[in-house]
Amino acid sequence: MLWRAAGEPAADADLSAFPDGAEVSPWAADPVEWAVSTGLLRGYNHAGELAPGDPITRAQLAMVLLRQALAAVEQPALHRFQFVHLSFLFS
């Protein structure tokens, strides 16, 4: 979702650096490589796994979204998003 929102940018991260990097499905390789190259995904647990077949936990998603928000401020060219002002919903 974040990869598509960023315009589906190309990335060339080395997923073999993760113990389970070879388990990433071919259809997900580009988004996962982008997320790794931008630092959104860094692996978790003591082994640094990506766990591509596991559901993401609420805490893991919160961390990814926090990293995305911080990166959008620090590196806006890598994280191009169109933010919509939603104040009209509350008027």
C-alpha positions in Angstrom: 0.0 0.0 0.0 2.8 2.5 0.9 4.8 1.4 -2.1 1.9 2.2 -4.4 1.1 5.4 -2.7 4.8 6.4 -3.3 4.3 5.8 -7.0 5.7 2.3 -7.2 9.3 3.3 -7.2 12.0 0.9 -8.2 14.4 -0.4 -5.5 17.1 -3.0 -5.4 17.5 -4.1 -1.8 19.2 -7.4 -1.1 16.5 -9.5 0.5 19.0 -12.4 0.9 20.4 -10.4 3.8 17.3 -11.6 5.7 17.1 -15.3 6.8 13.7 -15.6 5.2 14.2 -13.2 2.3 13.9 -15.9 -0.3 10.3 -16.6 1.0 9.0 -13.3 -0.3 6.6 -14.0 -3.0 7.6 -12.8 -6.5 4.6 -10.4 -6.7 5.6 -8.8 -3.4 9.4 -8.5 -4.2 9.4 -5.0 -5.6 7.3 -3.5 -2.7 9.3 -5.3 -0.1 12.7 -4.3 -1.6 11.5 -0.7 -1.6 10.4 -1.0 2.0 13.7 -2.4 3.0 15.7 0.1 1.0 13.9 3.0 2.6 14.2 1.5 6.1 10.5 0.9 6.6 11.1 -2.8 7.0 14.2 -3.8 9.0 13.4 -7.3 10.1 12.2 -8.3 13.6 13.1 -10.6 16.4 16.6 -11.8 17.2 17.1 -13.3 13.8 16.0 -10.2 11.8 13.4 -12.0 9.8 10.8 -10.4 7.5 8.2 -13.1 8.1 6.5 -12.6 4.7 3.9 -15.3 5.3 2.9 -14.0 8.7 0.1 -11.5 9.4 1.5 -8.1 10.5 0.7 -7.2 14.1 -0.8 -3.9 15.2 2.5 -3.0 16.8 4.5 -3.8 13.7 2.2 -1.8 11.5 2.4 1.1 13.9 6.2 1.0 13.7 6.2 0.9 9.9 3.7 3.9 9.8 5.8 5.8 12.3 9.0 5.2 10.2 7.0 6.3 7.1 5.9 9.5 8.7 9.4 10.4 9.9 10.9 9.5 6.6 8.4 11.7 4.7 9.7 14.6 6.7 13.4 13.8 6.5 13.5 12.5 2.9 10.5 13.8 1.0 11.9 12.8 -2.4 11.9 9.1 -1.4 8.4 9.2 0.1 6.1 11.1 -2.2 2.6 11.1 -0.9 -0.3 13.4 -1.5 -1.8 14.4 1.8 -5.4 15.5 1.7 -6.6 18.0 4.2 -9.6 16.4 5.9 -10.8 19.3 8.0 -14.0 19.4 5.9 -15.0 16.1 7.6 -15.2 17.9 11.0 -16.9 21.1 10.1 
